[in-house]
Amino acid sequence: VNRHGWAAAMRNPILGGGPGSFGLVYQSVRPAGQDNLYIDIAHNDYVETAVEAGFVGLVLWMGIQLAVVGKLLYCVRKGNRPFAAAGLVGCVVAFAIFSLFNFILPERPVLWLFALVLGLGGTFPSSRKRYTEPKWARYLFSVVVILGGGASIIFGVRSLFAETLIMESRLYHRSLATEQAVETLQKAITLQPNRSELYLEAAQEAKALYLFTGLSKWDEKRRHFLETAVRVSPYRVEPRLAVAEYYQEHNEFERAGDELKFVSSLTPHRSDVSYRTALWGVRQKDFVLAADVLASSVGQAKGREYLLLRGVLAQLSDEHPGEASKLLAKWRKTSERGVWVSSLLSEVASRALKEENWPVADLALREAMFYKPEDLCLKVQSAQVVGALTGEQNELAALKPFVHEAVELKGDCAKALLERYAVLLKRVEGAERLCKFLDEQVDTYPRLSLYRIWLADEWAEQGRLREAQEVLREGLDLGARSNLLTYKLGEMYEKSGAHTLAAGYYRQVLQEEPNHSGAKSGLKRVAPRREKPKVTRTF
């Protein structure tokens, strides 16, 4: 917060954004990935003062503290009540250090205590002579105290009455007396006209009345409340979103777009704002705007934002492929959580592959491989896209560099890559080339069962059952994964008509895996149960 807080201070470096504006100004510099954190207090009074009052206010605030400390240290050096002066110095320094890690200014009780300490330090006598100020200064100070105290009392009373009216309006709302709720909220608004949340609450009640009665006056009141809330708090997100929703309901799409664009500029990383703005862009067929907004908040895209992103990607890749590439490039730059982004991109690619939307899959996979260049699953999917767009021969060429890498690794992706390569090799270059490749791999990796099984299947298709049996037996002798080879060897003997040998291998598999369905069914085929002979008794 401190790092980005100083960046927020640079938005209005001279006079700041105004009292209480830290939360709003900070949204414009909030980093990605903090969508669920609304930070309205800096927990550092110096940062907050710089944002709200500018560096002029920061210099004045620090100058007051330094002047008081300087005067008290002068008293310590001169021996004028040195222990009392040193105690006040310790208080001021303690408050100043506390301000670095927490907040004093937003908390009135602590602020008054700090003001009391500063006041004592500022008026601390530098000598034992009584200092008498002129009468006009006394009268002026008295007038200021009376006016300030009176204003505080009036403000407090008005706030109390307003809160009472708000609670009363909510009771009316619960009892479905909506019209009385609106009237009560209007009274509260007269007491506190600068609270935008009161206008929003009144707009909700007016909307309910309009839907219930159909009278246009309630719709007009709702519009008045919403637009006034925006005027009262022009940099708050909620009033802007509410008035944009109203404009869209009444087909004022241009005004709604202006509001949403302004809110997006205030909070570029807030996902609900980005979603609404992007949705507006899609409805207006402004896919470039939708893509730009989503790229700013894609680091925390979830659920509906993700679905909208897919649609925008698909549309852009069809109509504006260059803009789609820019979207993904911007996504890459603005995202701070590469692993999460990579998984999301992989999911985009997977769904696009299922829908056979090859351009979207190609864009998503290329960006995903930026984060995970060694991911075999992404390589298999990328080769699939290449095959769909340019032909199986190019897909085969794309997979070839990763075959040996897949052999060394284990897992579903490695197996899928090898299986796909074998299928393509047979289709593109023929069965003989595949058999030669598999034979080479068996020599290179003699203990790898997968290549032996595929080679045995290919030879069996060509009628070379004896060679298929030999390659499988050789694998068992070398200590390869036995159960896979044993079952496959049983199949080969069954195909050659050696049912007794096949039954022996199937039984061997069932000893290791009693629930092996293939071995069970194979055993039933080659060694059917014999029917018991019928016994006839003669008497």
matplotlib code that plots the C-alpha trace (Angstrom):
import matplotlib.pyplot as plt

x = [0.0, 2.8, 4.5, 1.3, 0.1, 2.9, 2.0, -1.6, -0.2, 1.4, -2.0, -2.6, 0.8, 0.1, -3.3, -4.3, -7.6, -9.5, -10.4, -11.4, -10.4, -7.7, -9.8, -11.0, -7.6, -5.9, -8.2, -6.5, -3.1, -4.2, -2.2, -3.8, -4.9, -6.4, -9.9, -11.4, -9.6, -11.0, -8.4, -9.8, -7.2, -3.5, -2.3, 0.3, -0.8, 2.0, 1.0, -2.7, -2.0, 0.0, -2.9, -5.7, -3.9, -1.1, 2.6, 1.7, -0.5, 2.1, 4.8, 2.5, 1.6, 5.2, 6.2, 3.8, 5.3, 8.9, 8.2, 6.8, 9.6, 12.2, 10.6, 10.5, 14.2, 15.1, 13.4, 15.4, 18.7, 17.9, 16.7, 13.2, 11.2, 13.4, 11.8, 8.3, 9.6, 11.4, 8.2, 6.3, 9.0, 8.6, 4.8, 5.1, 7.8, 5.7, 2.7, 4.8, 6.3, 2.8, 1.6, 4.1, 2.4, -1.2, -3.6, -4.3, -6.0, -9.1, -9.7, -11.1, -10.4, -6.7, -6.5, -7.8, -5.3, -2.5, -3.8, -3.7, -0.1, 0.9, -1.0, 0.8, 4.1, 3.4, 2.5, 5.1, 6.8, 10.3, 10.7, 9.0, 7.7, 3.9, 3.0, -0.1, -1.6, -3.6, -7.3, -8.2, -6.3, -8.3, -11.6, -10.7, -9.7, -12.9, -15.0, -13.2, -13.7, -17.4, -18.1, -16.2, -17.8, -21.3, -20.7, -19.6, -22.7, -25.0, -23.4, -23.6, -27.3, -28.1, -26.2, -28.2, -31.5, -30.5, -29.5, -32.8, -34.7, -32.7, -33.5, -37.2, -37.2, -35.8, -38.6, -41.0, -39.2, -39.6, -43.3, -43.7, -44.6, -42.3, -43.8, -43.3, -39.7, -39.0, -40.5, -38.5, -35.3, -35.9, -36.1, -32.8, -31.3, -32.3, -30.3, -27.2, -27.4, -23.8, -24.3, -24.6, -25.6, -28.9, -29.7, -28.9, -31.2, -34.0, -33.5, -34.0, -37.2, -38.4, -37.6, -39.7, -42.6, -42.3, -42.3, -45.3, -47.5, -46.2, -46.4, -43.8, -43.3, -41.4, -39.2, -38.4, -37.7, -35.3, -33.5, -33.2, -31.9, -29.2, -28.0, -27.8, -25.8, -23.3, -23.1, -22.6, -19.9, -18.5, -15.6, -17.6, -18.1, -21.5, -23.5, -21.8, -22.7, -26.3, -26.9, -25.3, -27.6, -30.6, -29.4, -29.1, -32.6, -34.0, -31.9, -29.6, -26.6, -24.3, -24.7, -24.4, -21.1, -19.7, -20.4, -18.9, -15.8, -15.3, -15.6, -13.2, -10.7, -11.1, -10.9, -9.0, -8.5, -12.0, -13.5, -17.2, -16.7, -14.7, -17.3, -20.1, -18.1, -17.1, -20.7, -21.8, -19.1, -20.3, -23.9, -22.8, -20.6, -17.5, -15.4, -12.2, -13.3, -14.5, -11.1, -9.2, -11.2, -11.0, -7.2, -6.9, -8.7, -8.0, -5.6, -8.7, -11.2, -13.5, -16.8, -18.8, -15.7, -14.0, -17.0, -17.2, -13.5, -14.0, -16.7, -14.7, -11.7, -13.7, -15.3, -12.0, -10.2, -12.8, -13.2, -10.1, -7.3, -4.8, -6.9, -7.1, -3.3, -3.1, -5.5, -3.4, -0.2, -1.7, -2.9, 0.6, 2.0, -0.6, -0.9, 1.2, 0.2, 1.6, 0.7, -3.0, -3.1, -1.5, -4.1, -6.9, -5.4, -5.1, -8.8, -9.7, -7.7, -9.2, -12.8, -11.9, -10.4, -13.7, -15.6, -13.1, -12.5, -8.9, -8.0, -8.9, -7.2, -4.0, -3.9, -4.6, -2.0, 0.7, 0.2, -0.1, 3.2, 4.8, 4.2, 4.8, 7.1, 7.9, 4.3, 3.7, -0.1, 0.2, 2.6, 0.1, -2.7, -0.6, 0.3, -3.4, -4.2, -1.3, -2.8, -6.3, -5.1, -2.3, -2.7, -1.6, 1.9, 2.7, 1.2, 3.5, 6.5, 5.4, 5.3, 8.5, 10.9, 9.2, 8.9, 12.1, 11.2, 7.8, 9.5, 11.6, 8.5, 5.5, 1.8, -1.2, 0.2, 3.3, 1.3, -1.1, 1.8, 3.3, 0.0, -0.8, 2.6, 2.2, -1.2, 0.0, 3.1, 1.0, -1.4, 1.2, 4.2, 2.5, 2.5, 6.0, 7.5, 5.6, 6.9, 10.4, 10.1, 8.7, 11.4, 14.0, 12.4, 12.2, 16.0, 16.6, 14.2, 14.1, 12.2, 9.5, 6.3, 4.3, 6.4, 6.5, 2.7, 2.2, 4.7, 3.0, -0.4, 1.1, 2.7, -0.5, -2.5, 0.0, -0.4, 3.1, 1.9, 5.1, 7.2, 4.6, 4.9, 8.6, 8.9, 6.5, 8.3, 11.6, 10.2, 9.1, 12.6, 14.2, 11.9, 9.6, 6.2, 5.0, 1.2, 0.7, 2.9, 1.5, -2.0, -1.0, 0.9, -2.2, -4.1, -1.5, -1.6, -5.4, -5.2, -2.8, -5.1, -2.9, -5.7, -3.9, -1.0, -3.3, -5.3, -2.1, -1.1, -4.6, -4.5, -1.1, -2.6, -5.5, -3.1, -1.6, -4.9, -7.9, -10.4, -8.7, -11.8, -9.9, -8.2, -11.4, -13.3, -10.3, -10.1, -13.8, -13.2, -10.2, -11.1, -14.9, -16.3, -17.2, -20.7, -21.0, -22.1, -25.6, -25.9, -28.8, -29.6, -31.2, -33.2]
y = [0.0, 2.4, 1.9, 2.3, 5.0, 7.3, 6.6, 7.7, 10.9, 11.8, 12.0, 15.3, 16.2, 19.8, 20.0, 16.3, 14.7, 16.2, 15.0, 11.3, 10.7, 8.1, 5.1, 6.5, 7.7, 4.5, 2.5, 4.0, 2.6, -0.6, -3.6, -6.5, -9.4, -7.2, -7.2, -8.3, -5.7, -2.2, -0.1, 3.2, 3.9, 3.9, 2.8, 5.5, 9.0, 10.6, 8.7, 9.5, 13.2, 13.3, 11.7, 13.8, 17.2, 17.0, 17.5, 21.1, 19.6, 17.0, 19.6, 21.7, 18.7, 17.6, 21.2, 21.6, 18.5, 19.5, 23.0, 21.7, 19.3, 22.0, 24.3, 21.6, 20.7, 24.3, 24.3, 21.1, 22.7, 26.0, 24.1, 25.5, 22.6, 20.1, 16.9, 18.1, 19.2, 15.9, 14.0, 16.0, 15.4, 11.6, 11.9, 13.7, 11.3, 8.3, 9.7, 10.4, 6.9, 5.4, 7.4, 5.5, 2.1, 3.0, 5.9, 8.8, 11.4, 9.3, 8.4, 11.4, 10.4, 9.7, 12.8, 15.0, 13.5, 14.2, 17.7, 18.2, 17.1, 19.4, 22.2, 21.7, 21.5, 24.6, 26.7, 25.3, 28.2, 29.0, 31.1, 31.5, 35.0, 35.0, 35.7, 37.9, 38.0, 41.0, 41.1, 40.9, 37.5, 36.2, 37.3, 35.9, 32.6, 32.4, 33.1, 30.4, 27.9, 28.8, 28.6, 25.4, 23.8, 25.0, 23.6, 20.2, 20.1, 21.0, 18.4, 15.7, 16.4, 16.4, 13.1, 11.6, 12.6, 11.4, 8.0, 7.7, 8.5, 5.9, 3.2, 4.3, 4.0, 0.5, -0.5, 0.9, -1.2, -4.4, -3.7, -3.1, 0.6, 1.6, 5.1, 6.0, 4.7, 7.1, 10.0, 9.2, 8.9, 12.3, 13.8, 12.2, 13.6, 17.1, 16.6, 15.1, 16.1, 14.9, 11.2, 9.4, 6.1, 7.7, 8.6, 5.0, 3.6, 6.0, 5.0, 1.4, 2.1, 4.3, 1.4, -1.0, 1.5, 1.9, -1.8, -2.2, 0.7, 1.4, 5.2, 7.1, 9.6, 7.0, 6.2, 9.9, 10.1, 7.1, 8.9, 12.1, 10.2, 8.4, 11.4, 13.4, 10.6, 10.9, 14.7, 14.4, 11.7, 11.8, 9.5, 6.7, 3.5, 2.4, 5.5, 5.4, 1.7, 2.3, 5.1, 3.2, 0.3, 2.8, 4.2, 0.7, -0.2, 2.9, 2.2, 5.2, 3.1, 6.0, 7.6, 4.2, 3.6, 7.0, 6.2, 2.7, 3.9, 6.6, 4.0, 1.7, 4.5, 4.9, 1.2, -0.6, -3.8, -4.2, -7.3, -6.5, -3.1, -4.6, -7.3, -4.7, -2.5, -5.4, -6.7, -3.3, -3.3, -6.8, -5.6, -2.6, -4.9, -2.9, -6.0, -4.0, -2.1, -5.3, -6.9, -3.9, -3.8, -7.6, -7.5, -5.0, -7.2, -10.7, -11.5, -12.0, -13.2, -15.8, -17.4, -15.0, -12.8, -16.0, -16.9, -13.4, -13.5, -16.6, -15.0, -11.8, -13.9, -15.9, -12.9, -11.0, -13.9, -14.2, -10.5, -8.8, -11.3, -8.6, -7.2, -10.7, -10.9, -7.5, -8.6, -11.6, -9.6, -7.1, -9.9, -11.2, -7.8, -6.9, -10.3, -10.9, -14.5, -16.4, -19.9, -19.0, -17.2, -20.2, -22.6, -20.2, -20.0, -23.8, -24.1, -21.6, -23.6, -26.9, -25.6, -24.0, -27.4, -29.2, -26.6, -26.8, -23.1, -23.3, -19.6, -19.1, -22.3, -21.2, -17.8, -19.1, -21.9, -19.7, -17.4, -20.3, -21.7, -18.4, -19.3, -23.1, -23.7, -27.3, -28.4, -31.5, -31.2, -27.7, -29.1, -31.9, -29.4, -26.9, -29.7, -30.6, -27.0, -27.1, -30.3, -28.9, -25.7, -27.0, -30.8, -34.0, -33.9, -30.6, -32.0, -34.9, -32.6, -30.5, -33.6, -35.2, -33.0, -34.0, -37.8, -38.6, -36.1, -37.8, -41.2, -40.0, -38.5, -40.2, -39.2, -38.8, -36.0, -38.0, -41.1, -39.0, -37.4, -40.8, -42.3, -39.4, -39.5, -43.3, -42.7, -39.9, -41.8, -44.7, -42.4, -40.2, -42.5, -46.0, -49.1, -50.2, -46.9, -47.1, -50.7, -49.6, -46.6, -48.8, -51.4, -48.7, -47.5, -51.0, -51.3, -47.9, -48.4, -52.2, -52.1, -49.8, -51.8, -49.3, -49.5, -53.3, -53.5, -51.2, -53.0, -56.4, -54.9, -53.7, -57.1, -58.9, -56.7, -57.8, -61.5, -61.7, -63.3, -65.2, -62.0, -60.3, -63.1, -62.9, -59.2, -59.5, -62.5, -60.7, -57.8, -60.1, -61.7, -58.2, -57.3, -54.8, -54.1, -57.7, -57.5, -55.4, -57.6, -60.8, -59.9, -58.8, -62.1, -64.0, -62.1, -63.0, -66.7, -66.6, -65.1, -67.8, -70.5, -71.6, -71.5, -73.5, -71.1, -68.1, -69.4, -69.8, -66.2, -64.9, -66.8, -65.3, -61.8, -62.6, -63.7, -60.2, -58.4, -60.5, -57.9, -57.6, -57.6, -58.3, -61.4, -62.7, -62.4, -63.9, -66.8, -67.5, -67.5, -69.9, -72.2, -72.4, -74.3, -77.9, -79.0, -81.7, -85.0, -85.9, -88.9, -91.3, -93.7, -97.1, -98.9]
z = [0.0, 0.8, -2.6, -4.6, -2.2, -3.2, -6.8, -6.0, -4.4, -7.7, -9.3, -7.5, -6.1, -5.1, -3.4, -3.3, -4.1, -1.1, 2.4, 2.5, -1.1, -0.5, -1.2, -4.5, -5.7, -4.7, -7.0, -10.0, -9.0, -7.2, -8.5, -10.2, -8.0, -5.3, -6.6, -3.3, -1.3, -1.0, 0.8, 2.0, 4.7, 4.1, 7.5, 7.1, 7.9, 5.8, 2.7, 3.3, 3.9, 0.6, -1.3, 0.2, 0.9, -1.6, -0.7, 0.4, 3.1, 4.0, 4.4, 6.6, 8.8, 9.2, 9.8, 12.7, 14.4, 13.7, 15.0, 18.3, 18.7, 18.0, 20.6, 23.2, 22.6, 23.0, 26.4, 27.3, 26.4, 28.3, 31.4, 31.3, 32.8, 30.9, 32.2, 31.3, 27.9, 27.3, 28.2, 25.6, 23.0, 23.6, 23.2, 19.9, 18.5, 19.6, 17.8, 14.7, 14.6, 15.2, 12.2, 10.0, 10.6, 11.5, 11.3, 13.6, 11.4, 10.5, 14.2, 16.0, 19.6, 18.9, 16.7, 19.5, 21.9, 19.4, 18.9, 22.7, 22.9, 20.0, 21.7, 25.0, 23.2, 21.1, 24.1, 26.4, 28.3, 27.3, 30.5, 33.8, 32.9, 32.3, 28.7, 28.2, 24.8, 23.5, 24.1, 20.4, 20.2, 23.2, 21.6, 18.2, 19.7, 21.7, 18.6, 16.7, 19.5, 19.9, 16.1, 15.7, 18.7, 17.6, 14.1, 15.5, 17.7, 14.9, 12.6, 15.3, 15.9, 12.2, 11.8, 14.7, 13.3, 9.8, 11.2, 13.0, 9.8, 7.9, 10.4, 10.2, 6.4, 6.6, 9.0, 6.4, 3.7, 5.7, 6.2, 2.4, 3.1, 0.3, -0.4, 3.3, 3.0, 0.1, 2.0, 5.1, 3.1, 1.5, 4.9, 5.8, 2.6, 3.6, 6.8, 5.0, 1.3, 0.6, 1.4, -1.9, -0.3, 0.8, -2.8, -3.9, -1.2, -2.2, -5.9, -5.0, -3.2, -6.1, -8.5, -6.5, -6.5, -10.3, -10.9, -8.5, -9.7, -13.2, -12.5, -14.4, -11.6, -9.6, -12.5, -12.8, -9.1, -9.4, -12.2, -10.1, -7.1, -9.2, -11.1, -7.9, -6.2, -9.1, -8.7, -4.9, -5.2, -8.7, -7.9, -6.2, -8.2, -6.9, -8.0, -11.5, -11.9, -10.7, -13.1, -16.0, -15.3, -15.4, -18.7, -20.2, -19.0, -20.9, -24.0, -23.5, -24.4, -25.3, -21.8, -20.1, -22.0, -20.9, -17.3, -17.6, -19.3, -16.7, -13.9, -15.7, -15.8, -12.0, -11.1, -13.9, -11.9, -10.5, -12.1, -11.8, -13.4, -16.2, -16.7, -17.0, -19.3, -21.5, -21.6, -22.7, -25.4, -26.6, -26.8, -28.9, -31.0, -29.8, -29.3, -29.2, -26.2, -24.5, -25.2, -23.8, -20.6, -20.0, -20.6, -17.8, -15.2, -16.6, -13.8, -11.6, -14.3, -12.9, -14.0, -16.1, -16.9, -18.2, -20.4, -21.8, -22.5, -24.6, -26.6, -27.2, -28.2, -30.7, -32.2, -32.5, -34.0, -36.7, -37.5, -36.1, -35.5, -34.9, -32.0, -30.5, -30.5, -28.9, -26.2, -25.3, -25.4, -23.0, -20.8, -20.6, -19.6, -17.0, -15.3, -12.2, -11.6, -14.6, -13.4, -12.8, -16.2, -17.9, -16.5, -17.6, -21.1, -21.2, -20.4, -23.1, -25.5, -24.4, -24.9, -28.2, -29.4, -28.4, -30.4, -33.2, -33.0, -34.2, -34.4, -30.7, -29.7, -31.6, -29.9, -26.4, -26.8, -28.0, -25.0, -22.6, -23.8, -22.9, -19.3, -19.5, -22.5, -21.3, -20.8, -23.0, -22.9, -24.5, -27.1, -28.0, -28.3, -30.3, -32.7, -33.0, -34.0, -36.5, -38.0, -38.2, -39.9, -42.2, -42.4, -40.6, -42.1, -40.4, -37.1, -37.4, -37.9, -34.9, -32.6, -33.7, -31.7, -28.4, -28.9, -27.0, -24.3, -23.8, -23.5, -20.6, -18.8, -17.5, -17.4, -19.5, -21.7, -22.5, -23.4, -25.5, -27.4, -28.2, -29.2, -31.5, -33.1, -33.8, -35.4, -37.5, -38.6, -39.8, -41.7, -43.3, -43.9, -43.8, -41.5, -42.5, -41.4, -38.1, -37.5, -38.3, -35.9, -33.1, -33.6, -33.2, -30.1, -28.7, -29.2, -27.6, -24.7, -24.2, -20.8, -22.1, -22.4, -24.4, -27.6, -27.5, -27.2, -30.1, -32.2, -31.4, -32.4, -35.8, -36.5, -35.6, -38.1, -40.7, -39.7, -38.2, -34.9, -34.2, -34.3, -32.1, -29.6, -29.6, -29.0, -26.0, -24.5, -24.9, -22.9, -20.1, -20.0, -19.7, -16.7, -18.4, -16.9, -16.8, -16.5, -19.6, -21.7, -20.1, -21.0, -24.6, -25.0, -24.0, -26.7, -29.3, -28.5, -28.6, -32.1, -33.2, -31.9, -29.0, -26.4, -23.8, -23.7, -23.9, -20.9, -18.9, -19.5, -18.7, -15.4, -14.6, -15.1, -12.8, -10.1, -10.0, -10.8, -9.8, -11.2, -14.6, -16.9, -20.1, -18.7, -17.2, -20.5, -22.4, -20.1, -20.7, -24.4, -24.5, -21.6, -21.4, -18.5, -19.3, -18.5, -15.8, -17.3, -16.4, -14.0, -14.5, -11.7, -12.4, -9.8]

ax = plt.figure().add_subplot(projection="3d")
ax.plot(x, y, z, "-o")
ax.set_aspect("equal")
plt.show()
